[in-house]
Amino acid sequence: MNNRGKPARTRKPPARRVDASKPPAGQSATGKAATGDAATKAEPVAGTDGDCDTEVCKTAALLTKARVALEQFIDVKIDDDGALSFMHAGVPGAVQAVQLAEGLVMLSLTCVVAWDRPAGDDDLAARLAMRAGDGLFGTLGVVRTQAGYDVTLRYAFPAAGLEPAALGTLMMLVISTASQLRSELLPT
């Protein structure tokens, strides 16, 4: 009851917007887990607990979750368009999020394994074909350019229900495969 004797109204608090460029509560500016009171009082990221109902909010929340998950292993940069980018063992990569249908938000992870490989390298196609059959995480792509061949490893998956530790492990399986493939293609 309010002070006029009428039943008090309850209002649902507005959904918080997620700014992927800022670390969530409980994270330091470097993306590492905070310690002490800040770590134990961390608030959930908007969109991860059901309070997010727009495509923009859902994709931003998933990218924030992906950033936190990847920062357990590597440094991550947030690009102007909201995508995440990183470098691992000489392999540049990017993570993007997209909602394909209601309830189906996907993460797309792309690693550029090699670029401008000589077009005369006839063995390259055979090695890539053999390697493609060995991989469980990701699809190898080869594009011929004027400068030679570019090789990518791509993996797209629904990630909404994954916890950060599992999400980070899954993404690192793809990223480490790309790094291993790069070392095989570009021996030192």
N, C-alpha and C positions, 0 to 999 in steps of 0.2 A: 504494500500500500504506500502511495506517496503521501505527501503532507496535506493533500486535499481529500484524503479518504478514498481515492480511486485506485484501482489496481495499477501497479507499476508496469510500464511497458518494458519489454526486454528487446534490445536491439543487437543484432549480430554485428560484430566488429567488421569493418571493411577488410577485404583481402589486401595483404601487403604486396607491393610490387617488388619484383626481384631485379636487382641490378647486378648482372653477372660480372661487372668490373670491380665490385666490392666483395671482400670475403664475407661469408656468412658469420653470424655470431659464433664464437668459439674458435675462429680461425684468425691467425695473425695476418698482417699485411703480406707476409711472404707465403701464405697458404699453409703454413705448418700449424698443427694443432696447438691451441692455446693451452696453458696449464693453469691450475688453480681455479678460482671461482668462475672465471670466464668460461672455462671448459665445461664445468658442471652445470652452468646455467644457460647453455647455448639454446637458442630458440630454433624450432624447425624452419627449414627453408620453405617459403611459400610455394605451394604447388606440390609438395611432396607428401602432404597430409590431407589431401582432398579438398583444400580450399581454393583451388585454382580451376577456373572454368573457361578460360580463353586459350586459343592456340598459342598466342604469343607468351602467355604466362606459363603454359605447360612446357613449351620448348625452352624458355629461359630457365625454368626450374631444373630441367633435365641437364642443360649445359652447365649450370652451377654445380649440380651433383657430379657431373663428369669432371669438371675442373678440380673439385675437391678430391675426387678419387685419383686422378692422375698426379696431382701434386704430392701424393705420398711417395712417388717414384721419380718424377722429372719436373723441371720448371715449365710452366704453362703461361702463354701470353693470350690475352683476350684481344681479338682483332676488332676493328671499327664496326664490322657487321655482326658482332656478337659471337662469331665462331672462335674456337680455341685453336691455337697453333703451338707447336713444340718442336724440339730437335732432340733426337736420341741417336747417339753413335753415328753422327753424320747424316741421319735420315730425317728430313723435315716432314712434318705431318700436320693434319688439321682434323678437328672434330666439329661436326655440324649436327643440329637437331632439326627434325621436321615431323609434323603431324601428318601422317598419310590418310588417316581416317579417325573418326571419333574413337578415342580410347587407344589409338595406336600411334604413339610417339616413338620415333626411331632415332638412334644415333648413327651417324655415318662417320667412320674413321678412315682417312686416306693417308697413306704414307708414300712418299716419292722415293723409291728405292734407288733409282739411278736415272740419269738423264744424259742425253747426247752421247749415248754409246755408239761406237762406230757402226755404220750401216753394213760394212764388210765383214762384221763378226758373225759368220754363218753358224758358229757353235752356240751363239747366244740364244737363238730360238729353241734349239734342242735342249739346252740346259734349263731354260725357263719352263718348257713343256714338262720336263721330268720333275722339276721342282713343284710345279702347280699341282701335280698329282699327290705330292707328299703333304701338302698343307691342309690343316683342318680349319684354320681361322683366317679367312680372307680370300679374295680373288685377285689373282695376278692380272694386270693389264699391261699391254705393250702397245705403244703408239709410235708410228714412224714419222719423224719430222725431217726437215731439211738437214738438220745437224746430226741425225742418227736416230736411235731408239730411246724412248723414255719408258721407264718401268715403274708401275705403281702397284701397291697392295691395298685393296679396299675391303672393308668389312662393315656391313650395316646390320643393325639388330635392334629389337625393342628392348629398352633398358629401364623402363619406368619402375619395375618392381625390384630392381637389384639394389642391394645395400652398397654403400661406397667401397667397402673392402672388396667385395665380389666384382663390382664394376671396374675398379682399378686393376684387379688381377686379369680380368677378361681383356681389357684394352691393352695391357702390357704384353699379353700373349701375342696379340697381333703386331704390336710395335716391335717386340723383340724378334719376331719372325722376319719382319722387314729389315731390321738391322743385320740379322744373320744372313739373309739373302744378299744384302748389299756387300757384306764382306766376302761372300762367295763370288759375286760378279766382279768385284773390284779388288782383286788380291793386291796386297801391299808389297 
